[in-house]
Amino acid sequence: MSLIYWDTMMFAYWIEGNLRFGPRVKAIRDAIRERDDRLCTSVFTVGETLAGPQKKNQPEIVNRLLQYFRSSEIEILPFTLTTAEVYSAIRAQYRVLPADAIHLATASQARVDLFITNDHHLQKLHVPGIQFISGLEGKII
C-alpha cells in the first residue's frame, strides 16, 4: 500500500470536471482505490479547494467537499511546527512558491511514496521524504 499525495490542482480538475485533466485524475483516483493505496493531502489543500465555491457562494458544494475531506477516503495531513522547519528549508533550497512549499513540506513530513502535481517545475525536484514526484502524463500507478 502506497501513500499518495495530491496537490490542490488534482482536486480542482476532478471537482470542476476539467475536460482536459479531469478524466485522467478520475482514472488515477480509481486506481488508488483499486490498489487500496491511501490518498492524502495537506490541510492547506482543503482551504484552497473550498475557496472557489466560497467565492461563488455555493454552500452546497462547500458542504459536499467538507464531507469528503472529513471521510475515511482521504487523510488530511497537518501543518505543524516541524513541517514549518521543512517548509523553510524547501523555500530556501528550491525557491518555490509558498503554496508549493507547503505542499512539499507536508508531503515530506508524511514520507509519501508519490506526490502528484501538474506543475512541471515541481516534477523536476528531488525532495527528501518524498519518494517520487510525478505529473499526469504517462503511467503513474
N, CA, C and O atoms as CSV, one atom per row, in Angstrom:
chain,resi,resn,atom,element,x,y,z
A,1,MET,N,N,0.844,-1.172,0.000
A,1,MET,CA,C,0.000,0.000,0.000
A,1,MET,C,C,0.893,1.240,0.000
A,1,MET,O,O,1.833,1.349,0.787
A,2,SER,N,N,0.578,2.169,-0.899
A,2,SER,CA,C,1.362,3.397,-1.026
A,2,SER,C,C,0.572,4.588,-0.493
A,2,SER,O,O,-0.659,4.594,-0.508
A,3,LEU,N,N,1.300,5.588,-0.026
A,3,LEU,CA,C,0.715,6.839,0.405
A,3,LEU,C,C,0.909,7.836,-0.735
A,3,LEU,O,O,2.039,8.149,-1.112
A,4,ILE,N,N,-0.200,8.329,-1.279
A,4,ILE,CA,C,-0.171,9.177,-2.463
A,4,ILE,C,C,-0.744,10.548,-2.128
A,4,ILE,O,O,-1.867,10.662,-1.637
A,5,TYR,N,N,0.035,11.572,-2.398
A,5,TYR,CA,C,-0.332,12.957,-2.091
A,5,TYR,C,C,-0.795,13.646,-3.367
A,5,TYR,O,O,-0.140,13.565,-4.407
A,6,TRP,N,N,-1.935,14.326,-3.270
A,6,TRP,CA,C,-2.407,15.173,-4.366
A,6,TRP,C,C,-2.253,16.624,-3.968
A,6,TRP,O,O,-2.597,17.013,-2.852
A,7,ASP,N,N,-1.731,17.432,-4.895
A,7,ASP,CA,C,-1.747,18.860,-4.630
A,7,ASP,C,C,-3.126,19.409,-5.010
A,7,ASP,O,O,-3.970,18.669,-5.517
A,8,THR,N,N,-3.348,20.667,-4.772
A,8,THR,CA,C,-4.675,21.271,-4.927
A,8,THR,C,C,-5.240,21.109,-6.329
A,8,THR,O,O,-6.438,20.871,-6.485
A,9,MET,N,N,-4.410,21.231,-7.341
A,9,MET,CA,C,-4.925,21.179,-8.702
A,9,MET,C,C,-5.564,19.842,-9.044
A,9,MET,O,O,-6.492,19.795,-9.851
A,10,MET,N,N,-5.090,18.759,-8.450
A,10,MET,CA,C,-5.716,17.466,-8.732
A,10,MET,C,C,-7.188,17.487,-8.304
A,10,MET,O,O,-8.063,16.990,-9.012
A,11,PHE,N,N,-7.433,18.064,-7.146
A,11,PHE,CA,C,-8.807,18.173,-6.657
A,11,PHE,C,C,-9.616,19.129,-7.522
A,11,PHE,O,O,-10.782,18.866,-7.814
A,12,ALA,N,N,-9.007,20.237,-7.932
A,12,ALA,CA,C,-9.711,21.206,-8.770
A,12,ALA,C,C,-10.116,20.577,-10.101
A,12,ALA,O,O,-11.247,20.760,-10.552
A,13,TYR,N,N,-9.210,19.842,-10.732
A,13,TYR,CA,C,-9.535,19.189,-12.003
A,13,TYR,C,C,-10.686,18.200,-11.835
A,13,TYR,O,O,-11.598,18.137,-12.659
A,14,TRP,N,N,-10.623,17.444,-10.767
A,14,TRP,CA,C,-11.617,16.404,-10.511
A,14,TRP,C,C,-12.975,17.029,-10.162
A,14,TRP,O,O,-13.993,16.653,-10.743
A,15,ILE,N,N,-12.996,17.961,-9.236
A,15,ILE,CA,C,-14.239,18.565,-8.755
A,15,ILE,C,C,-14.910,19.401,-9.840
A,15,ILE,O,O,-16.129,19.354,-10.005
A,16,GLU,N,N,-14.110,20.165,-10.574
A,16,GLU,CA,C,-14.662,21.051,-11.584
A,16,GLU,C,C,-14.947,20.339,-12.900
A,16,GLU,O,O,-15.500,20.936,-13.823
A,17,GLY,N,N,-14.569,19.061,-12.989
A,17,GLY,CA,C,-14.809,18.316,-14.222
A,17,GLY,C,C,-14.013,18.877,-15.393
A,17,GLY,O,O,-14.521,18.963,-16.511
A,18,ASN,N,N,-12.766,19.258,-15.137
A,18,ASN,CA,C,-11.904,19.800,-16.180
A,18,ASN,C,C,-11.857,18.828,-17.359
A,18,ASN,O,O,-11.520,17.656,-17.189
A,19,LEU,N,N,-12.190,19.312,-18.539
A,19,LEU,CA,C,-12.286,18.446,-19.724
A,19,LEU,C,C,-10.949,17.845,-20.124
A,19,LEU,O,O,-10.892,16.717,-20.613
A,20,ARG,N,N,-9.886,18.587,-19.918
A,20,ARG,CA,C,-8.566,18.085,-20.326
A,20,ARG,C,C,-7.974,17.117,-19.294
A,20,ARG,O,O,-7.482,16.047,-19.654
A,21,PHE,N,N,-8.024,17.496,-18.008
A,21,PHE,CA,C,-7.343,16.712,-16.988
A,21,PHE,C,C,-8.272,15.910,-16.081
A,21,PHE,O,O,-7.833,14.944,-15.455
A,22,GLY,N,N,-9.534,16.288,-15.999
A,22,GLY,CA,C,-10.481,15.619,-15.109
A,22,GLY,C,C,-10.560,14.112,-15.294
A,22,GLY,O,O,-10.497,13.379,-14.307
A,23,PRO,N,N,-10.698,13.616,-16.535
A,23,PRO,CA,C,-10.777,12.160,-16.725
A,23,PRO,C,C,-9.515,11.429,-16.253
A,23,PRO,O,O,-9.598,10.329,-15.706
A,24,ARG,N,N,-8.362,12.037,-16.463
A,24,ARG,CA,C,-7.097,11.415,-16.025
A,24,ARG,C,C,-7.026,11.358,-14.499
A,24,ARG,O,O,-6.605,10.351,-13.930
A,25,VAL,N,N,-7.435,12.428,-13.852
A,25,VAL,CA,C,-7.421,12.465,-12.388
A,25,VAL,C,C,-8.390,11.430,-11.841
A,25,VAL,O,O,-8.075,10.734,-10.875
A,26,LYS,N,N,-9.567,11.322,-12.449
A,26,LYS,CA,C,-10.546,10.319,-12.018
A,26,LYS,C,C,-9.981,8.909,-12.175
A,26,LYS,O,O,-10.171,8.066,-11.298
A,27,ALA,N,N,-9.290,8.647,-13.283
A,27,ALA,CA,C,-8.680,7.330,-13.501
A,27,ALA,C,C,-7.624,7.033,-12.438
A,27,ALA,O,O,-7.521,5.903,-11.959
A,28,ILE,N,N,-6.851,8.036,-12.074
A,28,ILE,CA,C,-5.840,7.857,-11.021
A,28,ILE,C,C,-6.530,7.569,-9.694
A,28,ILE,O,O,-6.111,6.687,-8.945
A,29,ARG,N,N,-7.579,8.312,-9.411
A,29,ARG,CA,C,-8.335,8.092,-8.166
A,29,ARG,C,C,-8.915,6.678,-8.125
A,29,ARG,O,O,-8.870,6.015,-7.089
A,30,ASP,N,N,-9.452,6.227,-9.238
A,30,ASP,CA,C,-9.993,4.868,-9.304
A,30,ASP,C,C,-8.895,3.826,-9.072
A,30,ASP,O,O,-9.117,2.829,-8.385
A,31,ALA,N,N,-7.711,4.059,-9.647
A,31,ALA,CA,C,-6.580,3.138,-9.461
A,31,ALA,C,C,-6.124,3.121,-8.009
A,31,ALA,O,O,-5.770,2.067,-7.481
A,32,ILE,N,N,-6.131,4.271,-7.366
A,32,ILE,CA,C,-5.752,4.341,-5.950
A,32,ILE,C,C,-6.696,3.469,-5.129
A,32,ILE,O,O,-6.258,2.722,-4.254
A,33,ARG,N,N,-7.981,3.567,-5.413
A,33,ARG,CA,C,-8.977,2.754,-4.696
A,33,ARG,C,C,-8.778,1.265,-4.970
A,33,ARG,O,O,-8.802,0.450,-4.047
A,34,GLU,N,N,-8.581,0.913,-6.241
A,34,GLU,CA,C,-8.414,-0.497,-6.620
A,34,GLU,C,C,-7.185,-1.110,-5.960
A,34,GLU,O,O,-7.217,-2.267,-5.542
A,35,ARG,N,N,-6.120,-0.351,-5.866
A,35,ARG,CA,C,-4.874,-0.863,-5.280
A,35,ARG,C,C,-4.876,-0.791,-3.763
A,35,ARG,O,O,-3.957,-1.282,-3.107
A,36,ASP,N,N,-5.906,-0.180,-3.216
A,36,ASP,CA,C,-6.014,0.010,-1.770
A,36,ASP,C,C,-4.880,0.889,-1.238
A,36,ASP,O,O,-4.401,0.711,-0.118
A,37,ASP,N,N,-4.464,1.846,-2.083
A,37,ASP,CA,C,-3.485,2.840,-1.642
A,37,ASP,C,C,-4.214,3.875,-0.797
A,37,ASP,O,O,-5.444,3.897,-0.757
A,38,ARG,N,N,-3.454,4.730,-0.124
A,38,ARG,CA,C,-4.047,5.791,0.693
A,38,ARG,C,C,-3.791,7.130,0.024
A,38,ARG,O,O,-2.658,7.463,-0.325
A,39,LEU,N,N,-4.866,7.893,-0.150
A,39,LEU,CA,C,-4.771,9.231,-0.706
A,39,LEU,C,C,-4.655,10.223,0.443
A,39,LEU,O,O,-5.362,10.108,1.445
A,40,CYS,N,N,-3.763,11.197,0.296
A,40,CYS,CA,C,-3.609,12.218,1.338
A,40,CYS,C,C,-3.372,13.568,0.694
A,40,CYS,O,O,-3.062,13.671,-0.492
A,41,THR,N,N,-3.525,14.585,1.498
A,41,THR,CA,C,-3.221,15.949,1.099
A,41,THR,C,C,-3.055,16.787,2.356
A,41,THR,O,O,-3.267,16.304,3.468
A,42,SER,N,N,-2.680,18.031,2.174
A,42,SER,CA,C,-2.475,18.945,3.297
A,42,SER,C,C,-3.787,19.598,3.712
A,42,SER,O,O,-4.705,19.742,2.905
A,43,VAL,N,N,-3.864,19.984,4.961
A,43,VAL,CA,C,-4.995,20.770,5.432
A,43,VAL,C,C,-5.070,22.070,4.630
A,43,VAL,O,O,-6.155,22.628,4.466
A,44,PHE,N,N,-3.955,22.548,4.139
A,44,PHE,CA,C,-3.907,23.731,3.278
A,44,PHE,C,C,-4.719,23.510,2.007
A,44,PHE,O,O,-5.402,24.425,1.547
A,45,THR,N,N,-4.654,22.309,1.432
A,45,THR,CA,C,-5.414,21.974,0.235
A,45,THR,C,C,-6.906,22.137,0.471
A,45,THR,O,O,-7.636,22.602,-0.404
A,46,VAL,N,N,-7.351,21.752,1.655
A,46,VAL,CA,C,-8.772,21.883,1.976
A,46,VAL,C,C,-9.183,23.345,1.838
A,46,VAL,O,O,-10.182,23.652,1.188
A,47,GLY,N,N,-8.427,24.234,2.439
A,47,GLY,CA,C,-8.733,25.657,2.347
A,47,GLY,C,C,-8.701,26.164,0.914
A,47,GLY,O,O,-9.584,26.913,0.498
A,48,GLU,N,N,-7.684,25.758,0.159
A,48,GLU,CA,C,-7.587,26.184,-1.235
A,48,GLU,C,C,-8.759,25.663,-2.062
A,48,GLU,O,O,-9.300,26.383,-2.902
A,49,THR,N,N,-9.146,24.423,-1.826
A,49,THR,CA,C,-10.222,23.803,-2.587
A,49,THR,C,C,-11.576,24.436,-2.266
A,49,THR,O,O,-12.431,24.557,-3.143
A,50,LEU,N,N,-11.768,24.834,-1.021
A,50,LEU,CA,C,-13.034,25.444,-0.616
A,50,LEU,C,C,-13.161,26.899,-1.090
A,50,LEU,O,O,-14.273,27.421,-1.169
A,51,ALA,N,N,-12.056,27.548,-1.399
A,51,ALA,CA,C,-12.086,28.971,-1.740
A,51,ALA,C,C,-12.954,29.266,-2.964
A,51,ALA,O,O,-13.715,30.234,-2.960
A,52,GLY,N,N,-12.849,28.450,-3.999
A,52,GLY,CA,C,-13.639,28.686,-5.220
A,52,GLY,C,C,-15.136,28.666,-4.965
A,52,GLY,O,O,-15.826,29.630,-5.297
A,53,PRO,N,N,-15.656,27.583,-4.381
A,53,PRO,CA,C,-17.091,27.557,-4.093
A,53,PRO,C,C,-17.524,28.627,-3.086
A,53,PRO,O,O,-18.657,29.106,-3.140
A,54,GLN,N,N,-16.631,28.998,-2.175
A,54,GLN,CA,C,-16.957,30.077,-1.236
A,54,GLN,C,C,-17.135,31.393,-2.000
A,54,GLN,O,O,-18.088,32.133,-1.752
A,55,LYS,N,N,-16.220,31.683,-2.925
A,55,LYS,CA,C,-16.300,32.912,-3.716
A,55,LYS,C,C,-17.575,32.966,-4.533
A,55,LYS,O,O,-18.160,34.034,-4.713
A,56,LYS,N,N,-18.009,31.804,-5.032
A,56,LYS,CA,C,-19.202,31.728,-5.883
A,56,LYS,C,C,-20.482,31.559,-5.072
A,56,LYS,O,O,-21.564,31.381,-5.632
A,57,ASN,N,N,-20.349,31.616,-3.749
A,57,ASN,CA,C,-21.499,31.451,-2.851
A,57,ASN,C,C,-22.249,30.141,-3.158
A,57,ASN,O,O,-23.450,30.144,-3.427
A,58,GLN,N,N,-21.518,29.041,-3.110
A,58,GLN,CA,C,-22.075,27.712,-3.381
A,58,GLN,C,C,-21.957,26.837,-2.123
A,58,GLN,O,O,-21.128,25.928,-2.072
A,59,PRO,N,N,-22.791,27.118,-1.111
A,59,PRO,CA,C,-22.671,26.397,0.155
A,59,PRO,C,C,-22.885,24.887,0.021
A,59,PRO,O,O,-22.316,24.118,0.796
A,60,GLU,N,N,-23.681,24.456,-0.933
A,60,GLU,CA,C,-23.894,23.018,-1.101
A,60,GLU,C,C,-22.621,22.315,-1.555
A,60,GLU,O,O,-22.348,21.189,-1.140
A,61,ILE,N,N,-21.846,22.978,-2.404
A,61,ILE,CA,C,-20.573,22.398,-2.852
A,61,ILE,C,C,-19.565,22.425,-1.702
A,61,ILE,O,O,-18.819,21.465,-1.508
A,62,VAL,N,N,-19.542,23.510,-0.950
A,62,VAL,CA,C,-18.657,23.602,0.221
A,62,VAL,C,C,-18.961,22.459,1.181
A,62,VAL,O,O,-18.043,21.789,1.653
A,63,ASN,N,N,-20.227,22.232,1.472
A,63,ASN,CA,C,-20.610,21.157,2.398
A,63,ASN,C,C,-20.251,19.789,1.858
A,63,ASN,O,O,-19.796,18.929,2.613
A,64,ARG,N,N,-20.447,19.568,0.567
A,64,ARG,CA,C,-20.103,18.277,-0.041
A,64,ARG,C,C,-18.593,18.033,0.028
A,64,ARG,O,O,-18.146,16.921,0.310
A,65,LEU,N,N,-17.817,19.084,-0.234
A,65,LEU,CA,C,-16.361,18.950,-0.148
A,65,LEU,C,C,-15.914,18.677,1.282
A,65,LEU,O,O,-15.053,17.829,1.517
A,66,LEU,N,N,-16.492,19.385,2.223
A,66,LEU,CA,C,-16.138,19.154,3.629
A,66,LEU,C,C,-16.461,17.725,4.052
A,66,LEU,O,O,-15.690,17.105,4.785
A,67,GLN,N,N,-17.590,17.203,3.597
A,67,GLN,CA,C,-17.931,15.805,3.903
A,67,GLN,C,C,-16.868,14.869,3.348
A,67,GLN,O,O,-16.441,13.931,4.020
A,68,TYR,N,N,-16.444,15.131,2.115
A,68,TYR,CA,C,-15.410,14.292,1.501
A,68,TYR,C,C,-14.110,14.382,2.289
A,68,TYR,O,O,-13.510,13.357,2.612
A,69,PHE,N,N,-13.666,15.604,2.603
A,69,PHE,CA,C,-12.404,15.768,3.314
A,69,PHE,C,C,-12.461,15.205,4.735
A,69,PHE,O,O,-11.424,14.874,5.310
A,70,ARG,N,N,-13.640,15.095,5.293
A,70,ARG,CA,C,-13.795,14.507,6.626
A,70,ARG,C,C,-13.980,12.987,6.567
A,70,ARG,O,O,-14.011,12.331,7.608
A,71,SER,N,N,-14.102,12.431,5.379
A,71,SER,CA,C,-14.360,10.995,5.232
A,71,SER,C,C,-13.076,10.185,5.382
A,71,SER,O,O,-11.976,10.734,5.455
A,72,SER,N,N,-13.243,8.881,5.426
A,72,SER,CA,C,-12.098,7.985,5.542
A,72,SER,C,C,-11.415,7.745,4.194
A,72,SER,O,O,-10.427,7.015,4.127
A,73,GLU,N,N,-11.931,8.351,3.122
A,73,GLU,CA,C,-11.335,8.168,1.797
A,73,GLU,C,C,-10.014,8.899,1.634
A,73,GLU,O,O,-9.232,8.592,0.735
A,74,ILE,N,N,-9.770,9.866,2.504
A,74,ILE,CA,C,-8.575,10.693,2.359
A,74,ILE,C,C,-8.016,11.033,3.734
A,74,ILE,O,O,-8.756,11.208,4.702
A,75,GLU,N,N,-6.716,11.120,3.793
A,75,GLU,CA,C,-6.060,11.520,5.037
A,75,GLU,C,C,-5.614,12.971,4.896
A,75,GLU,O,O,-4.871,13.314,3.976
A,76,ILE,N,N,-6.069,13.812,5.806
A,76,ILE,CA,C,-5.686,15.218,5.788
A,76,ILE,C,C,-4.489,15.394,6.722
A,76,ILE,O,O,-4.581,15.154,7.926
A,77,LEU,N,N,-3.382,15.811,6.149
A,77,LEU,CA,C,-2.134,15.945,6.899
A,77,LEU,C,C,-2.021,17.338,7.505
A,77,LEU,O,O,-2.371,18.325,6.857
A,78,PRO,N,N,-1.534,17.429,8.743
A,78,PRO,CA,C,-1.430,18.726,9.410
A,78,PRO,C,C,-0.175,19.489,8.984
A,78,PRO,O,O,0.771,18.920,8.439
A,79,PHE,N,N,-0.200,20.777,9.248
A,79,PHE,CA,C,0.981,21.613,9.080
A,79,PHE,C,C,1.436,21.975,10.487
A,79,PHE,O,O,0.806,22.788,11.163
A,80,THR,N,N,2.521,21.374,10.916
A,80,THR,CA,C,2.996,21.505,12.290
A,80,THR,C,C,4.246,22.383,12.346
A,80,THR,O,O,4.737,22.850,11.318
A,81,LEU,N,N,4.744,22.597,13.539
A,81,LEU,CA,C,5.981,23.354,13.709
A,81,LEU,C,C,7.141,22.652,12.993
A,81,LEU,O,O,7.977,23.310,12.373
A,82,THR,N,N,7.192,21.348,13.076
A,82,THR,CA,C,8.237,20.595,12.372
A,82,THR,C,C,8.076,20.736,10.867
A,82,THR,O,O,9.064,20.865,10.144
A,83,THR,N,N,6.825,20.711,10.390
A,83,THR,CA,C,6.576,20.917,8.964
A,83,THR,C,C,7.043,22.305,8.546
A,83,THR,O,O,7.561,22.482,7.444
A,84,ALA,N,N,6.863,23.285,9.419
A,84,ALA,CA,C,7.306,24.648,9.121
A,84,ALA,C,C,8.824,24.707,8.925
A,84,ALA,O,O,9.311,25.463,8.084
A,85,GLU,N,N,9.560,23.922,9.690
A,85,GLU,CA,C,11.014,23.866,9.517
A,85,GLU,C,C,11.367,23.309,8.141
A,85,GLU,O,O,12.239,23.834,7.449
A,86,VAL,N,N,10.676,22.236,7.757
A,86,VAL,CA,C,10.911,21.637,6.441
A,86,VAL,C,C,10.517,22.630,5.350
A,86,VAL,O,O,11.214,22.765,4.345
A,87,TYR,N,N,9.410,23.316,5.550
A,87,TYR,CA,C,8.938,24.350,4.618
A,87,TYR,C,C,10.034,25.383,4.371
A,87,TYR,O,O,10.321,25.726,3.224
A,88,SER,N,N,10.641,25.874,5.438
A,88,SER,CA,C,11.662,26.916,5.285
A,88,SER,C,C,12.870,26.389,4.509
A,88,SER,O,O,13.447,27.109,3.694
A,89,ALA,N,N,13.248,25.152,4.756
A,89,ALA,CA,C,14.375,24.560,4.024
A,89,ALA,C,C,14.040,24.396,2.540
A,89,ALA,O,O,14.880,24.653,1.678
A,90,ILE,N,N,12.826,23.974,2.251
A,90,ILE,CA,C,12.403,23.813,0.856
A,90,ILE,C,C,12.375,25.165,0.153
A,90,ILE,O,O,12.841,25.290,-0.980
A,91,ARG,N,N,11.834,26.168,0.819
A,91,ARG,CA,C,11.785,27.518,0.229
A,91,ARG,C,C,13.198,28.020,-0.056
A,91,ARG,O,O,13.445,28.622,-1.100
A,92,ALA,N,N,14.117,27.775,0.863
A,92,ALA,CA,C,15.487,28.246,0.692
A,92,ALA,C,C,16.222,27.485,-0.414
A,92,ALA,O,O,16.927,28.087,-1.224
A,93,GLN,N,N,16.055,26.175,-0.442
A,93,GLN,CA,C,16.812,25.357,-1.390
A,93,GLN,C,C,16.245,25.384,-2.800
A,93,GLN,O,O,17.000,25.479,-3.768
A,94,TYR,N,N,14.919,25.300,-2.931
A,94,TYR,CA,C,14.323,25.125,-4.253
A,94,TYR,C,C,13.709,26.396,-4.828
A,94,TYR,O,O,13.369,26.438,-6.011
A,95,ARG,N,N,13.565,27.426,-4.010
A,95,ARG,CA,C,12.988,28.685,-4.472
A,95,ARG,C,C,11.633,28.481,-5.152
A,95,ARG,O,O,11.398,28.965,-6.259
A,96,VAL,N,N,10.761,27.764,-4.472
A,96,VAL,CA,C,9.408,27.531,-4.973
A,96,VAL,C,C,8.446,28.506,-4.300
A,96,VAL,O,O,8.784,29.133,-3.296
A,97,LEU,N,N,7.270,28.625,-4.851
A,97,LEU,CA,C,6.240,29.487,-4.283
A,97,LEU,C,C,5.833,28.981,-2.900
A,97,LEU,O,O,5.948,27.788,-2.619
A,98,PRO,N,N,5.360,29.876,-2.040
A,98,PRO,CA,C,4.961,29.451,-0.690
A,98,PRO,C,C,3.944,28.307,-0.678
A,98,PRO,O,O,4.094,27.361,0.096
A,99,ALA,N,N,2.923,28.379,-1.513
A,99,ALA,CA,C,1.910,27.308,-1.536
A,99,ALA,C,C,2.535,25.969,-1.916
A,99,ALA,O,O,2.215,24.940,-1.321
A,100,ASP,N,N,3.425,25.984,-2.904
A,100,ASP,CA,C,4.087,24.741,-3.314
A,100,ASP,C,C,4.965,24.192,-2.196
A,100,ASP,O,O,5.019,22.981,-1.978
A,101,ALA,N,N,5.649,25.083,-1.492
A,101,ALA,CA,C,6.499,24.645,-0.380
A,101,ALA,C,C,5.665,24.032,0.744
A,101,ALA,O,O,6.104,23.084,1.394
A,102,ILE,N,N,4.477,24.563,0.973
A,102,ILE,CA,C,3.587,23.974,1.983
A,102,ILE,C,C,3.238,22.548,1.584
A,102,ILE,O,O,3.323,21.633,2.403
A,103,HIS,N,N,2.847,22.359,0.330
A,103,HIS,CA,C,2.516,21.003,-0.137
A,103,HIS,C,C,3.717,20.062,-0.014
A,103,HIS,O,O,3.594,18.960,0.521
A,104,LEU,N,N,4.862,20.496,-0.504
A,104,LEU,CA,C,6.047,19.644,-0.472
A,104,LEU,C,C,6.487,19.328,0.954
A,104,LEU,O,O,6.853,18.191,1.251
A,105,ALA,N,N,6.455,20.317,1.831
A,105,ALA,CA,C,6.867,20.085,3.223
A,105,ALA,C,C,5.915,19.122,3.921
A,105,ALA,O,O,6.349,18.241,4.662
A,106,THR,N,N,4.636,19.288,3.686
A,106,THR,CA,C,3.648,18.399,4.302
A,106,THR,C,C,3.832,16.974,3.803
A,106,THR,O,O,3.798,16.026,4.588
A,107,ALA,N,N,4.025,16.825,2.500
A,107,ALA,CA,C,4.234,15.500,1.920
A,107,ALA,C,C,5.540,14.879,2.419
A,107,ALA,O,O,5.597,13.684,2.710
A,108,SER,N,N,6.572,15.693,2.512
A,108,SER,CA,C,7.863,15.215,3.000
A,108,SER,C,C,7.751,14.693,4.432
A,108,SER,O,O,8.261,13.619,4.751
A,109,GLN,N,N,7.081,15.461,5.289
A,109,GLN,CA,C,6.906,15.044,6.686
A,109,GLN,C,C,6.137,13.735,6.801
A,109,GLN,O,O,6.387,12.941,7.708
A,110,ALA,N,N,5.202,13.510,5.883
A,110,ALA,CA,C,4.403,12.278,5.902
A,110,ALA,C,C,5.134,11.114,5.233
A,110,ALA,O,O,4.686,9.969,5.295
A,111,ARG,N,N,6.261,11.423,4.594
A,111,ARG,CA,C,7.059,10.422,3.883
A,111,ARG,C,C,6.229,9.710,2.814
A,111,ARG,O,O,6.137,8.483,2.783
A,112,VAL,N,N,5.627,10.519,1.940
A,112,VAL,CA,C,4.762,9.956,0.910
A,112,VAL,C,C,5.572,9.189,-0.129
A,112,VAL,O,O,6.744,9.469,-0.382
A,113,ASP,N,N,4.900,8.222,-0.709
A,113,ASP,CA,C,5.526,7.440,-1.773
A,113,ASP,C,C,5.463,8.168,-3.113
A,113,ASP,O,O,6.399,8.123,-3.912
A,114,LEU,N,N,4.330,8.843,-3.336
A,114,LEU,CA,C,4.119,9.504,-4.619
A,114,LEU,C,C,3.404,10.833,-4.403
A,114,LEU,O,O,2.370,10.886,-3.737
A,115,PHE,N,N,3.949,11.890,-4.961
A,115,PHE,CA,C,3.381,13.236,-4.925
A,115,PHE,C,C,2.951,13.544,-6.348
A,115,PHE,O,O,3.784,13.572,-7.253
A,116,ILE,N,N,1.650,13.778,-6.560
A,116,ILE,CA,C,1.149,14.029,-7.911
A,116,ILE,C,C,0.773,15.499,-8.049
A,116,ILE,O,O,0.011,16.046,-7.253
A,117,THR,N,N,1.330,16.116,-9.079
A,117,THR,CA,C,1.098,17.526,-9.375
A,117,THR,C,C,1.104,17.716,-10.883
A,117,THR,O,O,1.676,16.909,-11.615
A,118,ASN,N,N,0.478,18.768,-11.335
A,118,ASN,CA,C,0.558,19.092,-12.756
A,118,ASN,C,C,1.533,20.250,-12.978
A,118,ASN,O,O,1.624,20.778,-14.086
A,119,ASP,N,N,2.249,20.641,-11.946
A,119,ASP,CA,C,3.234,21.705,-12.015
A,119,ASP,C,C,4.565,21.098,-12.487
A,119,ASP,O,O,5.226,20.369,-11.747
A,120,HIS,N,N,4.934,21.408,-13.714
A,120,HIS,CA,C,6.134,20.800,-14.305
A,120,HIS,C,C,7.412,21.181,-13.566
A,120,HIS,O,O,8.360,20.397,-13.536
A,121,HIS,N,N,7.452,22.359,-12.977
A,121,HIS,CA,C,8.623,22.771,-12.198
A,121,HIS,C,C,8.811,21.853,-10.984
A,121,HIS,O,O,9.930,21.439,-10.683
A,122,LEU,N,N,7.724,21.541,-10.299
A,122,LEU,CA,C,7.816,20.678,-9.112
A,122,LEU,C,C,8.205,19.251,-9.479
A,122,LEU,O,O,8.869,18.568,-8.700
A,123,GLN,N,N,7.796,18.801,-10.656
A,123,GLN,CA,C,8.079,17.428,-11.075
A,123,GLN,C,C,9.570,17.163,-11.239
A,123,GLN,O,O,9.998,16.009,-11.239
A,124,LYS,N,N,10.350,18.205,-11.376
A,124,LYS,CA,C,11.799,18.064,-11.557
A,124,LYS,C,C,12.563,17.987,-10.237
A,124,LYS,O,O,13.759,17.694,-10.227
A,125,LEU,N,N,11.876,18.250,-9.122
A,125,LEU,CA,C,12.549,18.324,-7.827
A,125,LEU,C,C,12.747,16.947,-7.203
A,125,LEU,O,O,12.015,16.000,-7.490
A,126,HIS,N,N,13.744,16.867,-6.351
A,126,HIS,CA,C,14.003,15.676,-5.540
A,126,HIS,C,C,14.014,16.143,-4.090
A,126,HIS,O,O,15.007,16.684,-3.602
A,127,VAL,N,N,12.889,15.924,-3.410
A,127,VAL,CA,C,12.708,16.411,-2.049
A,127,VAL,C,C,12.838,15.244,-1.078
A,127,VAL,O,O,12.101,14.267,-1.207
A,128,PRO,N,N,13.737,15.311,-0.126
A,128,PRO,CA,C,13.853,14.239,0.861
A,128,PRO,C,C,12.505,13.993,1.548
A,128,PRO,O,O,11.788,14.927,1.907
A,129,GLY,N,N,12.187,12.720,1.716
A,129,GLY,CA,C,10.924,12.346,2.340
A,129,GLY,C,C,9.828,12.043,1.333
A,129,GLY,O,O,8.798,11.472,1.691
A,130,ILE,N,N,10.039,12.420,0.073
A,130,ILE,CA,C,9.082,12.130,-0.997
A,130,ILE,C,C,9.780,11.192,-1.973
A,130,ILE,O,O,10.775,11.560,-2.598
A,131,GLN,N,N,9.256,9.987,-2.099
A,131,GLN,CA,C,9.931,9.007,-2.946
A,131,GLN,C,C,9.898,9.411,-4.423
A,131,GLN,O,O,10.931,9.388,-5.092
A,132,PHE,N,N,8.719,9.781,-4.934
A,132,PHE,CA,C,8.577,10.185,-6.332
A,132,PHE,C,C,7.650,11.385,-6.447
A,132,PHE,O,O,6.658,11.487,-5.726
A,133,ILE,N,N,7.984,12.297,-7.365
A,133,ILE,CA,C,7.098,13.400,-7.737
A,133,ILE,C,C,6.778,13.200,-9.205
A,133,ILE,O,O,7.677,13.071,-10.036
A,134,SER,N,N,5.484,13.176,-9.519
A,134,SER,CA,C,5.076,12.874,-10.882
A,134,SER,C,C,3.967,13.797,-11.340
A,134,SER,O,O,3.243,14.384,-10.535
A,135,GLY,N,N,3.851,13.912,-12.656
A,135,GLY,CA,C,2.764,14.652,-13.282
A,135,GLY,C,C,1.676,13.701,-13.725
A,135,GLY,O,O,1.653,12.536,-13.327
A,136,LEU,N,N,0.791,14.195,-14.536
A,136,LEU,CA,C,-0.349,13.388,-15.003
A,136,LEU,C,C,-0.017,12.568,-16.241
A,136,LEU,O,O,-0.774,11.673,-16.615
A,137,GLU,N,N,1.102,12.865,-16.875
A,137,GLU,CA,C,1.488,12.157,-18.087
A,137,GLU,C,C,1.995,10.747,-17.742
A,137,GLU,O,O,2.521,10.506,-16.656
A,138,GLY,N,N,1.824,9.857,-18.668
A,138,GLY,CA,C,2.399,8.523,-18.514
A,138,GLY,C,C,1.720,7.686,-17.457
A,138,GLY,O,O,0.676,8.049,-16.914
A,139,LYS,N,N,2.347,6.546,-17.178
A,139,LYS,CA,C,1.810,5.605,-16.210
A,139,LYS,C,C,2.288,5.997,-14.817
A,139,LYS,O,O,3.482,5.963,-14.522
A,140,ILE,N,N,1.331,6.370,-13.963
A,140,ILE,CA,C,1.674,6.801,-12.613
A,140,ILE,C,C,1.525,5.637,-11.646
A,140,ILE,O,O,2.451,5.305,-10.906
A,141,ILE,N,N,0.365,5.030,-11.662
A,141,ILE,CA,C,0.102,3.899,-10.769
A,141,ILE,C,C,-0.624,2.815,-11.518
A,141,ILE,O,O,-0.940,1.773,-10.944
